[in-house]
């Protein structure tokens, strides 16, 4: 096949005109530093979107999703040498905040229905480590986990659930938005996410006092004195009033972005339906994903490997990416415990056969058809 003249990317920011209006107001009012009307507006508008005004909730805009997870981990009371149960197939940012606090991650295998944390493996982990008090659950690639089962297990063992909803903004489970089930939760506005602030994140909780405490930590733990007084270690995690303006403009288009992502998934699903591959799955009875990244899992009969497919598509100017390499396979966590229930780990199998496909919102149908035809050519 002939190489595409234009790069077909995995996922890049998609900007509109409203972002500039909010940014211009920040410049016109010389309100450039962290905090300010755009930060307040972004937090309030996000809560309105997530809850539709049906229940009380709090948001804290921060400089990254990782910072939001770090605040969640601290609010959950994680201390040095504590065990924390973490989704195994994820990006390292889901795990690192627990390590910042000196905790020891224990990794939980995924299940095949959603590629998310396996409740059976989580139950097995609690049987082995019953004193564990925190679970960090990731909704991989924007697909909701088996939340009811996970929450039931957490309640049984009196453990706090933290949702890493970095990838799943707009995704719902039984009609409720992800990022609103855990005690403390985080979403991300990194450049490749559904909406972006170039970098940024948000802590979400139904505990207004917890939000207040996280705000204190995130602004260097400054005590209420005219001079700088500190009794605790603090962090410089607040979001800029300028970049929050980007987020406000992006949030106006969040449903539009999500719908385009689903259309991309559906075109792959249709275009590859007769091929020896399946798309990343979700539970149609309980969940509506946001389809942030479309991924394919190649049948065991396929002779080409995901990395070989990656190289061939890259040569055609098509960007893809391997499935997240499981945390227990990472050198830094090689000594950490890993809990699985099948004969062999599910996420090792998905990593060995899976590939994330170009899912950029600006990708045209013609460009996506080019990607589909290339995949079909190399699957022969």
N, C-alpha and C positions, 0 to 999 in steps of 0.2 A: 504493500500500500504506500501511497505517496504521503510524505510528512505534511502535517498541517502547518500552514504558514503562521498561524496564530496559536499561541500557547493556550491549551484548554486546561484551566487550573482546577485544583481540588476544591477549594473554597476560599474566596476572597471577599473583602468588604464590598457591599453594594450601597452606595450613597445616594441621597436625594437632595432636594433643595432646602428642606426645613432645618437640617443640621446647621447650615450656614447662618440662618436667621438667629438661632439660639446663640451661636458662637459670636456673631456680630453684636448682639445685645451685651454679652459679657465684655467684649472689647469696648463698646460704647460707654458702658458704666464702669470701666476699668476694674472689673471684678474678675481677676485672673487667677487669684490664689485658690487653694482648696477651700471648700465650703462656699456657700452662696446660693443664690436663687435657683440656679440650674441644678445644683446638687439636691436641694430640697424638692424641686419640681420633679426631678427624675425619680427620687424615692417615692414620692406621693403617687405619681402616675403609674409606677410599676406596681405598687400595692393595689391601686384601683384596677389595674388590668388583671392581676392575679386573683383578687378576691371578689371583684364586681360589687364591692361594698357590702358583702354578705356577712363578713366577720372581721374582727379586729386583727390587725397584723402590723408588723414593723419591718422596715428595711433600712439598711445602712450601706450607702454607696462607698465602695473602696477601690483601691488602685488595681486590684486583680481578683480573680476568682480564688486564687491561692491564699491571698490575704483574708478573704471571707471565710475560707475553710479553716485557716489558722485561728481566727476569732471564734469560730464554732467549736473547735477543739478545746480552746481555753475555757470557753463558757461551759463546756461539758465537764470540766474539772479534771481533764487528763493530766496526769503527773508522770514524773520520771519512773521508768520501769513498768508502768501500766501496760497491759496488753490492749490493743485496739483491733477489732476485726475490720478488715478492709476488703473491698472488691479487688480481685486479683487481676482481672483483665481491664486495665485502665491506664491512664497517663500518670506519671509519677507525681504530679501535682495533687492528686487525690490522696496520696499517702504521706508526702513530705511534711505537711503541717503537724501530723502526729509525731513525727520524728523530731521536729523542732522542739517539742515539749519533752523529749527524751523517752517517748513511749516506744513500745515494741510492736510493730504491725504483725498481725497474723492474717494470712491471706486466704480468702474463701473463693473456691472455684465457682464458675458460672454454670448455668443450665442452658439447654439447647433451645428452649422456647423463646427466650428474649435475649440471650447472651449476657444476662445480668446475674448477680449473686444468687446462688442456688440456696433456697431455704433449707433443703435437707443438709447441705454442707454446713450451713450456719448453725443448725441444731446440733450437728456433730461437733462443731467447734465449741459450743457452749457446754456440751457434755464433757469435753476435755478441759476447758478453762471456764468453769461456771462463775468465776468472780469477775469476768470481763464486763465492763460497764459502758462501753461505747462501741457502736457499729457505724462505719462510714460506708454508705450505699451509693453506688454510681449508677446513673441511668445511661447506659452506654449508647453512644451515637444518637441520642435523643429518644431512645425507646424506654418507656417506663418498666421498672422492675415488677416483680410479684409483691407489690407493696403490702397488701393485707397479710400475707404469710410472714413476711419479714417483720412487720410491726407486731404481729401476734407473738412471735418468738422473742422479740426485744422486751415486750411486756412481761412475758413469762419469766424472764431472767432479770427483770428490772434494769434493763440497759437503755441508754439514751441513743436514739437514732439521729444521725446526721445525714441529710441528703446532699450528695454532690450532684446537683442539677445543672452543672456547668454547661452541659451539652443539650439540655432538654427543655429550654424555655418554650412555652406554648403546649408542650406535650401534656396530656391529661390521663389520669387513671380513675376510672369510674366517674368521669365528669369533673374531677378536681385537678387543679394544676399541680404538676410536680414542683418540688421546692416548697410545698406547704404541708407536707406530711410529717417531717422530722421535727424534733425539738428545735434544732438549729440547722440551717440549710444555706447553700451557696449557689449562685449562678455566675456565669462568666460572660464578659463582653470583649473577649479577645478578638483579634482581627478576623479569625476564621469562623466565629460563631454566628448564630442566626441574626443577631444585631450586635453592633460593636460600639465601643467608645475609643477605639484604637487599642486600648488595654483597659481593663477595669473589671469590677465584679460587684456583687451585692450579697450581704448577709441578710437572711430572712428568718424571722422568728415571730411567734405569737406572744413572746415575753417582752414587754416594753422595758422592764428593768434590765433585762439582758442586753437589749439593744443599747441602752444607756451606758452599761458597763463596757461593751465593745467599742462604743464611741470614745470613751475615756482612754482605753488602751490604744486605739488607732490614732489618737492625737497626742501621742507621747506621754500618756498618763500624767497630764498636767493637773496638779491640785488647784482648787479655786482660790488662788492668791494673786495679787498684782505681780509679784515676782514669780520666777519659775521654781516651783516646789514639786518634788517627786518622791513618792513613797513606793512606787512599783515601776518595773521596767515597762516602757512604752514602745510604740511602733509608729512609724510615719506612713500610714496606710490610707489616708483619705484621698478621695477622688478629686481631681481638679474641677473647678467650676466651668472651665472651657470644655474639657472632654465630656463632662456631664451633659453639656449642651448637645454634643453629638448624640449621646444616648437618648435624649428627649426626642430629637428628630428621627432617630432610628425606630424608637418605640411606636411612633405613628404608623410605621410600615411593617410591624412585626407579623401580623396575620398574613399580609401579602407575601412576605418572605417565606413564611411557613408553607403557604399554599404552593408556591413555586417549587419548594423542596419536595413536596409530595408529588407534584407533577413529574419531577425528575425521576423519583423513585418508581413511579408507575410506568414511565417510558422504558426504564431498564427492565422492570418486571415483565412487560409485554415483549420487549425486543429480545430478551434472553430466555423466554419461557420454554423454548424447545432445545435449549443448550444444557450441558451437564453441570449446571450451576443453580444455586438458590440464592435469593436475596436475604439480607439480614432480617430475621423474623420478629414478629411482635404478636401479642395476644389480642386477637381481634374482638374478643368478648369483653375485655376490660380496658383496653388501652387505645389511645390515639397518639402515635408518636409525632414528633416534629420533623422526622425524616432528615435530620441535619446532614448526615452522610449516608449515601447509598453504598452498600457493601455487598460483595458476592462471596459465596462459599463454593469452591469448586468441588465436584464430586471426587471421590477417591480414585475413580477410574481415569481422571484427567492426568495426562503425562506431564504437562507443563506445570512448573511450580509458580506460586504467587510472585516470587522475586524475578523469575524469568518473564512472566507476564508484565511485571512492573517495568523491566528493562525494555521490552519490546514496545510497550505503549509510550514510554518516555522517549524512545527514538522517533516516535511519530508526533512528538510534542504534546503528549497527553499526560497530565499529572495524575498519578495514583499514589497510594500509600499502603504499606502493610498494616494489617490489623494491629491494634495495640499489643505490644509484646507483654505477656503476663508478668506481673511484678515478681513472682517467685522465680522467674527465669532471669531476672536482672542481677548482674554481678553484686550490686550493693546490698541486695536482699537475699543472697544465696543461702544464708544461714537461718533465715526466718522460717517459721512453720507455715505449712500450706495444707489446707484441709480440702479434700475432695471425696466424693462418694462413688463415682463410677470407677470401673476397673482402671481406666486411664483418665487423666484430667481432661475435662471438656475443653477448657480454654487453650490447652496446648494443641489440640486438634484443630480448633478454629483458627488459631494463629498460623498453623502449618498449611491451611488450605484457603485462607481468606484474604481479601483485598478490598481496600476502600477505593471507590471509584470517583471520578471527577463529578462533583456535585455543586458546582458554582452557580449561584442564582442567575448570573448574566449569561450562562451558557445557552446558546440557541438550540432549538430542536434539531437543526441540521448538524450542529457540532456534536450533539449527543448521539445522533444516529451514526456519525463517523466513529465515535468511541465504541458504540455497540457493534458495528461491522468489524472493527479492528479486533475486538474481543472474540467474536465469532471466528474470525480468520485464524487466530492463534490457538483456539480451542480444538481445531480440527486434528 
